[in-house]
Amino acid sequence: MTGHGLLWLLLVLSCLSLAGLGVSGMLVSRSQKTKAKREARMASVGSPRSRMPQVEMSAFTRPARTGNRSLPAMAAAVFGFDLDRPEQYPLRWWMVLVLALAIAKAMQSLAAEVVGDFSYAVIPVAWVMLCRNVFGWSEGRRRQKLLHQFPDVLAMIVRSVRVGIPVMEAMRAVSREMPAPTAPEFLRMVEQVSIGVALEEAVAELAQRCGIPEYRFFATALSLQNQTGGALSETLDNLADVIRKRIALIAKGHAMASEAKTCAAVLGALPVVTGAALYLLSPGYFGLLFSDPTGRALFGSAVMSLFSGLMVMRSMIRRSLK
């Protein structure tokens, strides 16, 4: 073979090799694109079941309050009042502040006979404590109503889900048929979902507003069911049964503590009844507690001691029920 023939042969082999490499590259590229499309489709189909985001079990930890943090809101928080939810209090907040300030001034007048000018420190302390007790009592009654109504709410949702009604329609029925304060809370949640808020976020906010652990369990159950699937009706039915048992246990605890409550009430009322009887029998003898400086000091000390004892007994009874 001449040199020209060998050169042509090498040129043809080179062209064939380049063509083979080009065809191989095209096949490999097409195979990679097909594999990528297949993996993307598998990921889009299987991601809700296999690649779930981490679920925060907020049912076991109290969520942080993320409300209004302005200066008026912080001042209201000192007195135990929530500016974002004024409708949950039976009295207007300014009325409570004025009445509590008047009572605090009366307590300062009694303490002035005992400690003198240092009694002015009683006014802010008593003012804040009285306001926090009044607002806390209102919130406690509201939470107690929410807790006692919650089993009926869960039963209504379970019955609706079992007959094929969607969860949102069941919650809308709760907002229409349940009494306050449950109905307004669920109505607010339904309105949030109607304007585009995710169901998990709306239920989590509902649990935060209500402030009781059972609603956080409810929010966690709905979040897990929405992400993983499962028998929602069975989960909520079990939760309702647990709540009913807990309410019965709380009622049993209150019944067992009724003797201590009665003793505290009798001990608190006994000095008042005895003082009123002495005043009726001998007004001049009892009037020394108001006319004489030493009597006023003794009267102020007695009132402060009685108030302190009642607060201690109340705290002991409340702690025994937790």
NUKEVEX-513707 format. One line per 3 residues: number of its first residue (from 1); for each residue x, y, z of N, C-alpha, C. Coordinates in steps of 0.1 Angstrom, whole numbers, plus 5000, padded with zeros to 4 digits. Each point is the difference from the previous one (the first is absolute). Layout:
NUM> X:Y:Z:X:Y:Z:X:Y:Z  ...
// end
This chain:
1> 5009:4988:5000:4991:5012:5000:5009:5012:5000  4996:5009:4991:5008:5012:4998:4998:5010:5012  5008:5010:5001:4998:5010:5011:4987:5007:4999
4> 4996:5003:4987:4987:5007:4999:4988:4992:5004  5000:4987:4997:4990:4991:5004:4999:4998:5015  5012:4999:5006:5000:4999:5015:4994:5013:5007
7> 5004:5011:4994:4994:5013:5005:4985:5001:4999  4995:4995:4988:4985:5000:4999:4994:4991:5009  5006:4988:5003:4994:4990:5009:5000:5006:5014
10> 5010:5007:5004:5000:5006:5014:4990:5011:5001  4998:5007:4989:4990:5011:5000:4986:4994:5001  4998:4990:4993:4986:4993:5001:4998:4995:5014
13> 5010:4993:5005:4998:4994:5014:4998:5011:5010  5007:5011:4999:4998:5012:5009:4986:5005:4999  4995:5001:4988:4986:5005:4998:4990:4991:5006
16> 5002:4987:4998:4991:4990:5006:5001:5001:5016  5012:5001:5005:5001:5001:5014:4993:5012:5006  5002:5012:4993:4993:5012:5004:4985:4998:5000
19> 4995:4994:4989:4986:4998:4999:4995:4991:5011  5008:4989:5003:4996:4991:5010:4999:5007:5014  5011:5009:5002:5000:5007:5013:4988:5010:5001
22> 4997:5006:4988:4988:5009:5000:4987:4993:5003  4998:4988:4994:4988:4993:5002:5000:4995:5014  5011:4995:5006:5001:4996:5014:4996:5011:5010
25> 5006:5012:4997:4997:5012:5008:4985:5003:5000  4994:5000:4988:4986:5002:4999:4991:4990:5008  5004:4987:4998:4993:4990:5008:5001:5002:5015
28> 5012:5003:5004:5003:5002:5015:4992:5012:5005  5000:5011:4992:4993:5012:5004:4985:4997:5001  4994:4993:4990:4986:4997:5000:4997:4991:5012
31> 5009:4991:5003:4997:4991:5011:5000:5007:5013  5009:5010:5001:5001:5008:5013:4988:5009:5001  4995:5006:4989:4988:5008:5001:4988:4992:5003
34> 4999:4987:4995:4989:4992:5003:5000:4996:5015  5012:4997:5005:5002:4996:5014:4996:5012:5009  5004:5012:4996:4997:5012:5008:4985:5002:5001
37> 4993:4999:4988:4986:5002:5000:4993:4989:5008  5005:4988:5000:4994:4989:5008:5001:5003:5014  5012:5004:5004:5003:5003:5014:4992:5012:5005
40> 4998:5010:4992:4992:5012:5003:4985:4996:5002  4995:4991:4991:4986:4996:5002:4998:4991:5012  5010:4992:5003:4999:4991:5012:5001:5009:5012
43> 5008:5010:5000:5001:5009:5012:4988:5008:5002  4994:5005:4989:4987:5008:5001:4989:4991:5005  5000:4988:4996:4989:4991:5005:5002:4995:5014
46> 5012:4997:5003:5003:4993:5013:5004:5010:5011  5002:5013:4997:5005:5009:5010:4990:5002:5012  4986:5001:4998:4992:5002:5011:5000:4989:5010
49> 5004:4988:4996:5000:4988:5009:5014:4996:5004  5010:5003:4992:5014:4995:5004:5009:5011:5005  4998:5012:4995:5008:5012:5003:4992:5010:5008
52> 4996:4997:5012:4992:5009:5007:5009:5010:5008  4995:5012:5001:5007:5009:5009:4998:4996:5015  5010:5004:5008:4999:4997:5014:4988:5007:5006
55> 4992:4992:5008:4989:5005:5006:5003:5004:5015  4998:5012:5004:5002:5004:5013:4989:4996:5009  5003:4992:5010:4989:4995:5009:4997:5011:5011
58> 4993:5010:4995:4996:5011:5008:4990:4996:5011  4995:4988:5000:4990:4996:5010:5007:4999:5013  5013:4997:5001:5007:4998:5012:5007:5012:5006
61> 5001:5010:4992:5007:5012:5005:4991:5012:4997  4999:5010:5009:4992:5012:4998:5007:5009:4990  4993:5003:4989:5006:5009:4990:5003:5014:5005
64> 5010:5006:4994:5004:5014:5004:4989:5009:4995  4997:5010:5009:4990:5010:4996:5007:5010:4990  4993:5001:4988:5006:5009:4990:4989:5010:4996
67> 4995:5007:5010:4990:5010:4998:5005:5014:4999  4992:5010:5004:5004:5014:5000:5010:5002:5011  5012:5005:4996:5011:5003:5010:5002:5015:5001
70> 4990:5008:4998:5002:5015:5001:5000:5003:5015  5003:5013:5003:5001:5004:5013:4987:4999:5008  4988:5004:4994:4987:4998:5007:4998:4985:5002
73> 5003:4991:4991:4998:4986:5002:5009:4994:5011  5012:5005:5001:5009:4995:5011:4995:5005:5013  4995:5013:5001:4994:5005:5012:4987:4992:5004
76> 4992:4997:4990:4988:4992:5003:5004:4986:5005  5011:4994:4994:5004:4987:5005:5004:5000:5014  5006:5011:5005:5003:5001:5014:4988:4999:5009
79> 4989:5005:4996:4987:5000:5008:4993:4987:4996  5005:4991:4991:4993:4988:4997:4989:5001:4990  5001:5011:4992:4989:5002:4990:5006:4999:4986
82> 4992:4994:4991:5004:4998:4986:4993:5010:4991  5007:5009:4994:4993:5010:4992:4995:4994:4987  5005:4989:4995:4996:4994:4988:4986:4992:5002
85> 4996:4997:5012:4988:4993:5003:4992:5006:5011  4995:5012:4998:4992:5006:5011:4986:4994:5002  4996:4993:4990:4986:4994:5000:4999:4989:5010
88> 5011:4994:5005:4999:4989:5009:4999:5004:5015  5000:5013:5003:4998:5005:5013:4986:5005:5002  4993:4997:5012:4987:5004:5002:4998:5015:5002
91> 5011:5007:5006:5000:5014:5002:5010:5007:4991  4998:5012:4998:5010:5008:4992:5012:5002:5008  5012:5000:4993:5012:5000:5008:5002:5012:5008
94> 4996:5012:4995:5002:5012:5008:4991:5000:5013  4989:4993:5000:4992:4999:5012:5007:4991:5010  5006:4990:4996:5008:4991:5009:5011:5008:5006
97> 5007:5008:4992:5012:5007:5005:4995:5011:5010  4989:5007:4998:4995:5010:5009:4996:4994:5013  4992:4989:5000:4996:4993:5012:5011:4994:5008
100> 5010:4994:4993:5011:4995:5007:5009:5011:5006  5001:5011:4993:5007:5011:5006:4994:5006:5013  4986:5000:5000:4993:5005:5012:5002:4990:5011
103> 5000:4987:4997:5002:4990:5011:5014:5001:5005  5010:5002:4991:5014:5001:5004:5002:5012:5009  4993:5011:4997:5001:5012:5008:4994:4998:5014
106> 4989:4992:5001:4995:4997:5013:5009:4991:5008  5007:4990:4993:5009:4992:5007:5012:5008:5005  5004:5010:4992:5011:5009:5004:4996:5008:5013
109> 4988:5004:5001:4995:5008:5011:5001:4991:5013  4996:4987:4998:5001:4991:5012:5015:4997:5003  5008:4999:4990:5015:4997:5003:5007:5012:5005
112> 4995:5012:4998:5006:5012:5005:5001:5001:5015  4989:4994:5007:5000:5000:5014:5011:4990:5006  5005:4991:4991:5009:4990:5005:5015:5004:4997
115> 5002:5003:4987:5014:5003:4995:5002:5014:4996  4991:5009:5002:5002:5014:4997:5001:5003:4985  5010:5009:4997:5002:5004:4986:5004:4989:4991
118> 5005:4989:5005:5003:4989:4992:4988:4993:4994  4988:5004:5004:4988:4994:4995:4997:5003:4986  5006:5011:4995:4998:5004:4986:5005:4990:4990
121> 5010:4992:5005:5004:4989:4991:4990:4989:4998  4990:5000:5009:4989:4990:4998:4991:5003:4988  4999:5012:4996:4991:5004:4990:5003:4993:4986
124> 5013:5002:4995:5002:4993:4987:5000:4985:5001  5005:4995:5011:5000:4985:5001:4986:4994:5001  4992:5006:5008:4986:4996:5001:4992:5002:4988
127> 5003:5011:4993:4993:5004:4988:5002:4989:4989  5013:4997:4998:5004:4990:4990:4994:4986:5004  5002:4996:5012:4995:4987:5005:4985:4999:4998
130> 4992:5010:5004:4986:4999:4999:4996:4999:4985  5006:5008:4991:4996:5000:4986:5004:4986:4994  5011:4995:5003:5004:4987:4995:4991:4989:5005
133> 4995:5001:5012:4991:4990:5005:4987:5001:4993  4995:5012:4998:4987:5001:4993:5000:4995:4986  5011:5005:4993:5001:4996:4986:5003:4985:4999
136> 5008:4995:5009:5003:4985:5000:4988:4992:5003  4992:5005:5009:4987:4993:5003:4991:4999:4988  4999:5011:4992:4992:5000:4988:5006:4991:4989
139> 5013:5000:4999:5006:4991:4990:4998:4985:5004  5001:4998:5014:4999:4986:5005:4985:4995:4997  4990:5008:5002:4987:4996:4997:4998:4997:4986
142> 5006:5009:4991:4998:4998:4986:5007:4987:4995  5012:4997:5006:5007:4987:4996:4992:4988:5005  4994:5002:5012:4992:4989:5005:4988:4997:4991
145> 4993:5010:4996:4989:4998:4990:5005:4994:4987  5011:5004:4995:5006:4994:4988:5003:4986:5002  5005:4996:5011:5004:4986:5003:4987:4992:5001
148> 4990:5004:5007:4988:4993:5002:4992:4998:4987  5001:5010:4991:4993:4999:4987:5008:4992:4989  5013:4998:5003:5009:4994:4989:4996:4986:4997
151> 4996:4991:5010:4996:4987:4996:4988:5000:4990  4990:5009:5002:4989:5000:4991:5004:5005:4986  5010:5009:5000:5006:5005:4987:5006:4988:4993
154> 5008:4992:5007:5007:4989:4993:4989:4990:4996  4990:4997:5008:4990:4991:4996:4993:5004:4987  4997:5013:4999:4993:5006:4988:5009:4998:4988
157> 5013:5003:5001:5009:4998:4989:5002:4985:4996  5000:4992:5010:5002:4985:4997:4987:4995:4992  4989:5004:5005:4987:4995:4993:5000:5006:4986
160> 5004:5012:4998:5000:5006:4987:5010:4993:4990  5012:4997:5005:5010:4994:4992:4996:4986:4996  4993:4993:5010:4996:4986:4997:4989:4999:4990
163> 4992:5010:4998:4990:4999:4990:5005:5007:4987  5013:5003:4999:5005:5005:4987:5001:5015:4999  4997:5008:5010:5001:5015:5000:5014:5004:5001
166> 5005:5009:4992:5014:5004:5002:5002:5007:5014  5013:5000:5004:5004:5005:5013:4996:5015:5001  5002:5008:4990:4997:5014:5000:4985:5003:5002
169> 4992:4992:4993:4986:5001:5001:4995:4996:5015  5007:4990:5005:4997:4997:5014:5003:5011:5010  5012:5006:4997:5004:5012:5009:4990:5012:4998
172> 4996:5002:4988:4990:5010:4997:4987:4997:5008  4996:4988:5000:4988:4996:5008:5002:5003:5015  5012:4997:5005:5003:5003:5014:4999:5015:5003
175> 5005:5008:4990:4999:5015:5002:4986:5005:5000  4990:4992:4994:4986:5004:5000:4992:4995:5012  5003:4988:5004:4991:4993:5009:5005:5000:5015
178> 5013:5002:5002:5005:4999:5014:4998:5014:5007  4999:5000:5013:4998:5012:5007:5014:5007:5002  4999:5013:5005:5012:5007:5003:5007:4994:5012
181> 5013:5000:5002:5010:5007:4991:5005:4992:4989  4995:4987:4998:5006:4992:4990:4996:5004:4986  4988:5004:4998:4995:5004:4986:5008:5012:4995
184> 5002:5011:5007:5008:5011:4994:5014:4996:4997  5007:4992:5007:5013:4995:4997:5001:4992:4987  4991:4991:4999:5000:4992:4987:4995:5009:4988
187> 4991:5009:5003:4997:5009:4989:5011:5008:4995  5009:5005:5009:5012:5007:4996:5009:4992:4992  5002:4987:5005:5008:4991:4992:4995:4997:4986
190> 4987:4998:4999:4994:4997:4987:5002:5012:4991  4999:5012:5005:5002:5012:4992:5014:5001:4995  5009:4997:5009:5015:5000:4996:5002:4990:4988
193> 4995:4988:5001:5002:4990:4989:4993:5005:4988  4989:5007:5001:4993:5005:4988:5007:5011:4992  5009:5007:5007:5008:5010:4993:5014:4996:4996
196> 5002:4987:5002:5013:4994:4994:5010:4995:5010  4997:5001:5013:5009:4995:5010:5000:4985:5000  5011:4993:5001:5001:4986:5001:4992:4994:5012
199> 4994:4988:4999:4993:4995:5010:5008:4997:5013  5013:4995:4998:5008:4998:5011:5004:5013:5008  5002:5010:4993:5003:5013:5006:4988:5006:5008
202> 4988:4998:4993:4988:5006:5007:4997:4992:5012  5001:4986:5000:4997:4992:5012:5011:5003:5011  5013:5002:4996:5010:5003:5010:4997:5013:5006
205> 4996:5010:4993:4996:5013:5006:4988:4998:5009  4991:4992:4996:4988:4997:5009:5004:4995:5013  5010:4990:5000:5005:4994:5012:5007:5010:5008
208> 5007:5009:4994:5008:5010:5008:4990:5010:5006  4989:5004:4993:4991:5009:5006:4992:4994:5012  4997:4987:4998:4992:4994:5011:5008:4997:5012
211> 5013:4997:4999:5009:4999:5011:4998:4987:5009  4994:4989:4994:4999:4988:5008:5007:4989:4992  5006:4990:5007:5007:4990:4993:4992:4991:4991
214> 4987:4998:5003:4992:4992:4991:4999:5005:4986  4999:5013:4999:5000:5006:4986:5013:4999:4993  5011:4999:5007:5013:4998:4994:5001:4985:4995
217> 4994:4991:5008:5000:4986:4995:4991:4999:4987  4989:5008:5000:4992:5000:4988:5007:5005:4988  5007:5011:5002:5008:5006:4989:5011:4990:4995
220> 5006:4993:5009:5011:4991:4996:4994:4988:4993  4988:4995:5004:4994:4989:4993:4995:5004:4986  4995:5012:4998:4996:5004:4987:5012:5002:4991
223> 5011:5005:5005:5012:5003:4992:5006:4986:4996  5001:4991:5009:5005:4987:4996:4991:4993:4990  4987:5000:5002:4991:4994:4991:5001:5006:4986
226> 5001:5013:4999:5001:5007:4987:5013:4996:4993  5011:4997:5007:5012:4997:4994:5002:4985:4997  4995:4992:5009:5003:4985:4999:4988:4992:4997
229> 4988:5006:5001:4988:4992:4998:4996:4992:5013  4990:4992:4999:4996:4992:5012:4986:5002:5004  4995:4993:5010:4986:5001:5004:4999:5011:5010
232> 4996:5012:4995:4998:5012:5008:4988:4998:5010  4990:4994:4995:4988:4998:5009:5004:4992:5013  5007:4989:4998:5004:4992:5011:5009:5008:5010
235> 5010:5007:4994:5009:5008:5009:4992:5011:5008  4991:5007:4993:4992:5010:5008:4991:4994:5010  4994:4988:4996:4991:4993:5010:5008:4996:5012
238> 5012:4995:4999:5009:4996:5011:5003:5013:5008  5003:5011:4993:5003:5012:5007:4988:5005:5008  4988:4999:4995:4988:5004:5007:4998:4992:5012
241> 5003:4987:4999:4998:4991:5012:5010:5004:5011  5013:5003:4996:5010:5004:5010:4996:5013:5007  4994:5009:4992:4997:5013:5006:4988:4998:5010
244> 4990:4992:4996:4989:4997:5009:5005:4994:5013  5010:4991:4999:5005:4994:5013:5008:5010:5008  5007:5009:4993:5007:5010:5007:4991:5010:5007
247> 4989:5004:4994:4990:5008:5006:4994:4994:5012  4997:4986:4999:4995:4993:5012:5010:5000:5011  5013:4998:4997:5010:5000:5010:5001:5014:5007
250> 4999:5010:4992:5001:5014:5006:4988:5002:5009  4988:4996:4996:4988:5001:5008:5002:4992:5013  5006:4988:4999:5002:4992:5012:5010:5008:5010
253> 5010:5006:4994:5010:5007:5008:4993:5012:5007  4992:5007:4993:4992:5011:5007:4991:4995:5011  4994:4989:4998:4991:4994:5010:5008:4996:5012
256> 5012:4995:4998:5009:4996:5012:5005:5012:5007  5002:5011:4992:5005:5012:5006:4989:5009:5006  4988:4996:4999:4989:5008:5005:5001:5003:5015
259> 5004:4990:5007:5002:5001:5015:5010:5011:5003  5011:5000:4993:5010:5011:5002:4995:5013:4996  4992:5001:4990:4994:5013:4995:4990:5005:5011
262> 4992:4991:5005:4991:5004:5011:5007:5005:5012  5010:4993:5004:5008:5004:5012:5006:5014:4998  5005:5002:4988:5006:5013:4997:4989:5011:5000
265> 4989:4997:4994:4989:5010:5001:4995:5003:5014  4999:4990:5008:4996:5002:5014:5010:5008:5008  5013:4996:4998:5010:5008:5007:5001:5014:4995
268> 4997:5003:4987:5001:5013:4995:4988:5008:5005  4988:4994:5001:4988:5007:5004:4999:5002:5015  5006:4991:5008:4999:5001:5014:5004:5013:5006
271> 5012:5006:4997:5003:5013:5006:4990:5011:4996  4995:5000:4988:4991:5010:4995:4987:4999:5008  4995:4988:5001:4987:4998:5007:5002:5003:5015
274> 5011:4996:5006:5002:5003:5014:5002:5015:5002  5007:5007:4991:5001:5015:5002:4987:5007:4998  4991:4995:4991:4987:5006:4998:4991:4998:5012
277> 5001:4988:5007:4992:4997:5012:5005:5009:5011  5013:5002:5002:5005:5008:5010:4996:5015:4998  5000:5004:4988:4996:5014:4997:4985:5002:5004
280> 4992:4990:4997:4986:5001:5003:4997:5000:5015  5008:4991:5007:4998:4999:5015:5006:5012:5008  5012:5004:4995:5007:5011:5008:5007:5009:4990
283> 4993:5010:4994:5006:5009:4990:5011:5008:5005  4999:5004:5013:5011:5008:5006:5013:4992:5002  4998:4988:5004:5012:4991:5002:5007:4997:4986
286> 4992:4997:4990:5005:4997:4987:5005:5012:4993  4994:5012:5003:5004:5012:4993:5014:5005:5003  5007:4994:5011:5014:5004:5002:5009:4996:4989
289> 4996:4990:4992:5008:4996:4989:5001:5010:4989  4991:5010:5000:4999:5010:4990:5004:5014:5005  4997:5002:5013:5003:5014:5006:5014:5001:5006
292> 5005:4989:5006:5013:5001:5006:5011:4996:4991  5011:5007:5000:5012:4997:4991:5004:4985:5002  5002:4996:5012:5004:4986:5002:4989:4990:4995
295> 4988:5004:5002:4989:4991:4995:5000:4999:4985  5003:5012:4993:5001:4999:4985:5012:4992:4996  5011:5001:5007:5011:4992:4996:4997:4985:5002
298> 4993:4996:5011:4997:4986:5002:4990:4996:4990  4990:5008:4996:4990:4997:4990:5007:4997:4986  5009:5010:4997:5008:4998:4987:5008:4987:5000
301> 5007:4997:5011:5007:4988:5001:4992:4987:4998  4988:5001:5007:4991:4989:4999:4995:4997:4986  4996:5011:4993:4995:4999:4986:5011:4995:4991
304> 5012:5005:5002:5012:4995:4991:5003:4985:5003  4999:4996:5013:5002:4986:5003:4990:4991:4995  4987:5005:5001:4989:4992:4994:5001:4998:4985
307> 5004:5011:4993:5001:4999:4986:5012:4991:4996  5011:5001:5007:5011:4991:4997:4997:4986:5003  4993:4997:5010:4996:4986:5003:4990:4994:4989
310> 4991:5009:4996:4991:4995:4989:5007:4997:4987  5010:5009:4997:5008:4998:4988:5008:4987:5001  5006:4997:5012:5008:4988:5002:4991:4988:4998
313> 4988:5000:5007:4991:4988:4999:4995:4998:4985  4997:5011:4993:4996:4999:4986:5011:4995:4992  5012:5004:5002:5011:4995:4992:5003:4985:5003
316> 4998:4996:5012:5002:4985:5004:4989:4992:4993  4988:5005:5000:4989:4992:4994:5002:4999:4985  5004:5011:4994:5001:5000:4985:5012:4991:4996
319> 5011:5000:5008:5011:4991:4997:4996:4985:5002  4992:4997:5009:4996:4986:5003:4991:4995:4988  4994:5009:4993:4991:4996:4989:5007:4999:4987
322> 5013:5004:4999:5007:4999:4987:5006:4987:4998
// end
